[in-house]
């Protein structure tokens, strides 16, 4: 099996970096803008040095947030949703379970059950809520990998209970057209994990992660315009099974849309995601060293709000295509969500 040549890798990364610069220039030329806060955050995260992460993906599912992400309903009660998250993509190289894989293709289909309870308590003027999410995932992967006995090809699939997300503290504020919230996310290793590289395809990651989140929405009910963004900082524990300590990441999910219809029940626009790693991976399991990793996705989004038998219901769909990816999976994210107040 032919190994990657570092000169070829660096040349390939340079070409992709130049392509990214051309895309950014075209976007500016077309004057496609978000609110000033979101553009500032994106610019800061874009120029930050980055390194690869184990499994080549962030624990935070990129593109998970979207329209009105900074808005938490002020009415007390339980809000539930069932997001379906699908990703299909490929990567040139990756480290999994202590082995280096090449020519990887993967599909992931995750069905979430998510809940949020909004209380009438407040702290520093922010309304308190709490919640979390569990999920069942279907995963398929094919790749070539190096082992002590030589190169082999694997074609694996599995479905099982996935890692879960706990939200013990959510604080939300509203001021005129501005809505924002702070969420303390805890990523828990509840999903199936196996250290066997050829027979056990792990659904979970065998790590804990702390993922504080700040979301902001500017919504003008007179014009219908919505500019939203969610900034998530991800720091992870060491995977003791592989001695792999992944570096910290920054995820930015954003959306820009316009509400329309008699009751502004429809919203259509564009959504995107940015992933950057800001510290290096360490440990004996980091076989690829400190390769730089980042991605940027963009695509259309649509949502619809209505009532069924008096129950407020919201439905949404997004497709975000990775226009740029470096040392991580490049592909497509499709999310379909149904939510309601109970």
C-alpha positions as CSV (number, residue, x, y, z in Angstrom):
1,X,0.0,0.0,0.0
2,X,1.4,3.5,-1.0
3,X,1.9,5.8,2.0
4,X,1.1,9.5,1.9
5,X,4.1,11.7,1.0
6,X,4.4,14.8,3.2
7,X,5.3,17.0,0.1
8,X,2.2,15.8,-1.7
9,X,0.0,16.4,1.4
10,X,1.4,20.0,1.9
11,X,0.9,20.7,-1.8
12,X,-2.7,19.4,-1.7
13,X,-3.4,21.5,1.4
14,X,-2.0,24.7,-0.3
15,X,-4.3,24.2,-3.3
16,X,-7.3,23.8,-1.0
17,X,-6.3,26.9,0.9
18,X,-6.1,28.9,-2.3
19,X,-9.5,27.6,-3.3
20,X,-11.0,28.7,0.0
21,X,-9.6,32.2,-0.4
22,X,-11.3,32.4,-3.8
23,X,-14.6,31.3,-2.3
24,X,-14.3,33.9,0.5
25,X,-13.5,36.6,-2.1
26,X,-16.5,35.7,-4.2
27,X,-18.8,35.8,-1.2
28,X,-17.6,39.3,-0.3
29,X,-18.0,40.4,-4.0
30,X,-21.6,39.3,-3.9
31,X,-22.1,41.1,-0.6
32,X,-23.6,38.1,1.2
33,X,-23.4,39.2,4.8
34,X,-24.5,38.1,8.2
35,X,-24.7,40.3,11.3
36,X,-21.5,41.9,12.4
37,X,-21.1,39.7,15.4
38,X,-21.2,36.5,13.4
39,X,-18.8,37.7,10.7
40,X,-16.3,38.8,13.4
41,X,-16.5,35.4,15.1
42,X,-16.1,33.6,11.8
43,X,-13.1,35.7,10.9
44,X,-11.3,35.1,14.2
45,X,-11.9,31.3,14.1
46,X,-10.9,31.1,10.4
47,X,-7.3,32.2,11.0
48,X,-6.6,30.1,14.0
49,X,-4.1,27.3,13.7
50,X,-5.7,23.8,13.9
51,X,-4.8,20.1,14.2
52,X,-6.5,16.9,13.4
53,X,-9.0,15.3,15.9
54,X,-9.6,11.6,16.6
55,X,-12.2,10.1,14.2
56,X,-11.8,13.3,12.1
57,X,-15.0,14.8,13.5
58,X,-16.0,17.1,16.3
59,X,-18.3,15.7,19.1
60,X,-20.6,18.6,18.2
61,X,-22.5,17.6,15.0
62,X,-21.7,20.4,12.6
63,X,-24.7,22.3,11.3
64,X,-26.9,21.1,14.2
65,X,-28.2,24.6,15.0
66,X,-29.9,27.0,12.6
67,X,-32.8,29.5,12.3
68,X,-33.7,31.3,15.6
69,X,-31.0,29.4,17.5
70,X,-30.7,32.3,20.0
71,X,-34.4,32.3,20.9
72,X,-35.6,30.2,23.8
73,X,-39.4,30.5,24.2
74,X,-40.2,32.5,27.4
75,X,-43.3,30.5,28.1
76,X,-42.8,28.0,30.9
77,X,-43.2,24.4,29.8
78,X,-41.7,21.4,28.1
79,X,-40.4,21.6,24.5
80,X,-39.5,18.5,22.6
81,X,-38.0,17.8,19.2
82,X,-36.9,14.9,17.0
83,X,-34.0,16.0,14.8
84,X,-32.8,13.5,12.2
85,X,-29.2,14.1,11.3
86,X,-27.6,12.5,8.2
87,X,-24.1,12.9,7.0
88,X,-22.3,11.3,4.0
89,X,-18.7,12.1,3.2
90,X,-15.1,11.0,2.7
91,X,-11.6,11.7,4.0
92,X,-8.1,11.0,2.8
93,X,-6.8,9.9,6.2
94,X,-8.0,9.3,9.7
95,X,-6.9,7.7,13.0
96,X,-9.4,5.3,14.5
97,X,-8.7,2.9,17.4
98,X,-5.0,3.5,17.2
99,X,-4.7,2.6,13.5
100,X,-4.4,4.9,10.5
101,X,-7.0,4.6,7.8
102,X,-6.9,5.9,4.2
103,X,-9.5,6.5,1.5
104,X,-12.4,6.6,4.0
105,X,-16.0,6.8,3.0
106,X,-18.7,7.0,5.6
107,X,-22.4,7.6,6.1
108,X,-24.0,8.4,9.5
109,X,-27.8,8.6,10.2
110,X,-28.7,9.7,13.7
111,X,-32.2,10.0,15.2
112,X,-32.2,12.4,18.2
113,X,-34.8,12.8,20.8
114,X,-34.3,16.2,22.4
115,X,-36.1,17.9,25.3
116,X,-36.0,21.3,27.0
117,X,-37.9,22.4,30.1
118,X,-38.2,26.2,30.5
119,X,-38.8,27.2,34.1
120,X,-40.1,30.5,35.6
121,X,-36.8,30.9,37.5
122,X,-34.2,33.5,36.5
123,X,-30.6,34.4,37.2
124,X,-29.0,37.7,36.3
125,X,-32.1,38.5,34.3
126,X,-31.8,35.3,32.3
127,X,-34.6,32.7,32.3
128,X,-33.4,29.2,33.5
129,X,-34.1,26.1,31.5
130,X,-32.5,22.6,31.3
131,X,-32.6,19.6,29.0
132,X,-30.7,17.1,26.9
133,X,-30.7,14.7,24.0
134,X,-30.3,11.0,23.4
135,X,-29.9,9.3,20.1
136,X,-29.8,6.1,18.1
137,X,-27.2,6.0,15.3
138,X,-26.7,4.0,12.1
139,X,-23.1,4.1,10.8
140,X,-21.3,2.7,7.7
141,X,-17.6,2.9,7.0
142,X,-15.2,1.6,4.3
143,X,-11.5,2.3,4.4
144,X,-8.0,0.9,3.8
145,X,-5.7,0.7,6.9
146,X,-2.2,-0.1,8.0
147,X,-1.8,-2.9,10.6
148,X,1.3,-4.8,12.0
149,X,0.6,-7.6,9.4
150,X,0.1,-5.2,6.4
151,X,-2.6,-3.3,4.7
152,X,-6.2,-4.5,4.7
153,X,-9.5,-3.2,3.6
154,X,-12.5,-2.9,5.9
155,X,-16.2,-2.4,5.2
156,X,-18.2,-2.1,8.4
157,X,-21.6,-1.1,9.6
158,X,-23.4,-0.9,12.9
159,X,-26.3,0.7,14.7
160,X,-26.6,1.2,18.4
161,X,-27.4,3.7,21.2
162,X,-25.2,6.8,20.7
163,X,-23.4,9.2,23.1
164,X,-25.8,11.6,24.8
165,X,-25.9,15.3,25.5
166,X,-26.8,16.8,28.9
167,X,-27.8,20.4,29.4
168,X,-28.0,21.1,33.1
169,X,-28.1,24.8,32.7
170,X,-29.6,27.0,30.0
171,X,-30.0,30.8,30.5
172,X,-32.0,32.9,28.0
173,X,-32.4,36.7,27.5
174,X,-34.7,38.8,25.3
175,X,-34.1,42.5,24.6
176,X,-36.1,44.0,21.8
177,X,-35.2,42.3,18.5
178,X,-32.3,40.6,20.1
179,X,-32.5,37.1,21.8
180,X,-29.5,35.2,23.2
181,X,-28.8,32.3,25.4
182,X,-25.9,30.5,27.1
183,X,-25.9,26.7,27.3
184,X,-23.7,24.4,29.3
185,X,-23.5,21.2,27.3
186,X,-22.0,18.0,28.7
187,X,-21.2,15.2,26.2
188,X,-21.4,11.8,27.9
189,X,-20.0,8.4,26.6
190,X,-23.2,6.4,26.6
191,X,-22.8,5.0,23.1
192,X,-21.4,1.6,22.0
193,X,-17.6,1.6,21.8
194,X,-15.2,-1.2,20.7
195,X,-11.4,-1.1,20.5
196,X,-11.5,-3.8,17.7
197,X,-10.6,-2.1,14.5
198,X,-12.0,-4.7,12.1
199,X,-15.0,-6.2,13.7
200,X,-16.4,-3.5,16.0
201,X,-17.5,-0.2,14.5
202,X,-17.9,2.2,17.4
203,X,-20.9,4.4,17.6
204,X,-19.6,6.2,20.7
205,X,-16.3,8.0,21.2
206,X,-15.3,6.8,24.6
207,X,-14.7,10.4,25.9
208,X,-16.4,13.1,27.9
209,X,-16.6,16.6,26.5
210,X,-17.6,20.0,27.9
211,X,-19.2,22.2,25.2
212,X,-20.3,25.7,26.4
213,X,-22.5,27.4,23.8
214,X,-23.5,30.9,23.1
215,X,-26.3,31.6,20.6
216,X,-27.6,34.9,19.3
217,X,-30.6,35.8,17.2
218,X,-31.7,39.1,15.7
219,X,-35.3,38.8,14.6
220,X,-37.3,41.8,13.3
221,X,-41.1,40.8,13.3
222,X,-41.8,43.8,11.1
223,X,-39.6,42.7,8.2
224,X,-39.3,39.0,9.0
225,X,-35.5,38.9,8.9
226,X,-33.7,36.5,11.1
227,X,-29.9,36.4,11.6
228,X,-28.8,33.6,14.0
229,X,-25.6,32.0,15.1
230,X,-24.3,29.5,17.7
231,X,-20.7,29.4,18.8
232,X,-19.7,26.2,20.6
233,X,-16.3,25.6,22.3
234,X,-15.5,21.9,22.6
235,X,-12.9,20.5,25.0
236,X,-12.6,16.7,25.4
237,X,-11.2,14.1,27.8
238,X,-8.5,11.6,26.9
239,X,-9.6,8.4,25.2
240,X,-7.9,6.0,27.5
241,X,-8.4,3.0,25.2
242,X,-6.3,4.6,22.5
243,X,-4.3,7.2,24.5
244,X,-5.6,9.9,22.2
245,X,-6.1,13.4,23.6
246,X,-8.0,15.4,21.0
247,X,-7.4,19.2,20.9
248,X,-10.0,21.8,21.5
249,X,-12.4,22.9,18.7
250,X,-14.6,25.8,17.8
251,X,-17.9,25.1,16.0
252,X,-19.9,27.9,14.5
253,X,-23.4,27.2,13.1
254,X,-25.3,30.1,11.6
255,X,-28.3,30.9,9.5
256,X,-29.8,33.9,7.7
257,X,-33.4,33.8,6.7
258,X,-36.6,35.7,6.0
259,X,-40.0,34.9,7.5
260,X,-43.0,35.2,5.2
261,X,-46.7,34.2,5.0
262,X,-49.8,35.6,6.6
263,X,-48.5,34.9,10.1
264,X,-44.8,34.7,9.2
265,X,-45.1,30.9,9.5
266,X,-42.6,30.2,6.8
267,X,-38.9,30.9,6.9
268,X,-36.4,30.4,4.0
269,X,-32.7,31.2,3.7
270,X,-29.2,29.9,3.9
271,X,-27.4,28.1,6.7
272,X,-23.8,27.2,7.2
273,X,-21.2,25.7,9.6
274,X,-17.6,26.3,10.4
275,X,-15.3,23.9,12.3
276,X,-11.8,24.8,13.5
277,X,-9.5,23.0,15.9
278,X,-7.3,25.4,18.0
279,X,-5.0,23.1,19.9
280,X,-2.9,20.0,18.9
281,X,-3.7,16.4,19.5
282,X,-1.4,14.5,21.9
283,X,-0.8,11.0,23.1
284,X,0.6,7.8,21.6
285,X,-2.6,7.3,19.6
286,X,-2.2,10.5,17.6
287,X,-0.5,8.6,14.7
288,X,-1.0,11.4,12.1
289,X,0.7,14.1,14.3
290,X,-0.6,17.6,14.2
291,X,-2.2,17.7,10.7
292,X,-4.3,20.9,10.4
293,X,-8.1,20.3,10.1
294,X,-11.0,22.6,9.3
295,X,-14.2,22.7,7.3
296,X,-16.8,25.1,6.0
297,X,-20.3,24.1,4.8
298,X,-23.1,26.0,3.3
299,X,-26.6,25.4,1.9
300,X,-30.4,26.1,1.8
301,X,-32.7,26.0,4.8
302,X,-36.5,26.0,5.2
303,X,-38.8,26.0,8.2
304,X,-42.6,26.1,8.8
305,X,-44.6,26.8,12.0
306,X,-48.2,25.9,12.6
307,X,-50.6,24.4,15.2
308,X,-52.0,20.9,15.3
309,X,-55.1,20.6,17.6
310,X,-53.9,23.8,19.4
311,X,-50.3,22.5,19.9
312,X,-47.5,24.7,18.5
313,X,-45.4,22.7,16.0
314,X,-42.3,23.6,14.1
315,X,-40.8,21.7,11.1
316,X,-37.5,22.4,9.5
317,X,-35.1,21.0,6.9
318,X,-31.5,22.0,5.9
319,X,-28.9,20.7,3.4
320,X,-25.3,22.0,4.0
321,X,-22.5,21.0,1.6
322,X,-18.9,21.2,2.6
323,X,-17.4,23.6,0.1
324,X,-14.1,23.2,1.9
325,X,-12.6,20.6,4.1
326,X,-9.0,19.9,5.2
327,X,-7.9,16.7,7.0
328,X,-11.5,15.9,8.0
329,X,-14.5,14.5,6.3
330,X,-15.9,16.4,3.4
331,X,-19.5,15.7,2.4
332,X,-23.1,16.7,3.0
333,X,-25.2,17.3,6.1
334,X,-29.0,16.9,5.9
335,X,-31.2,17.6,8.9
336,X,-34.9,17.3,9.2
337,X,-36.5,18.4,12.5
338,X,-40.0,18.3,14.0
339,X,-40.6,20.0,17.3
340,X,-43.5,20.9,19.6
341,X,-44.5,22.4,22.9
342,X,-46.2,19.9,25.2
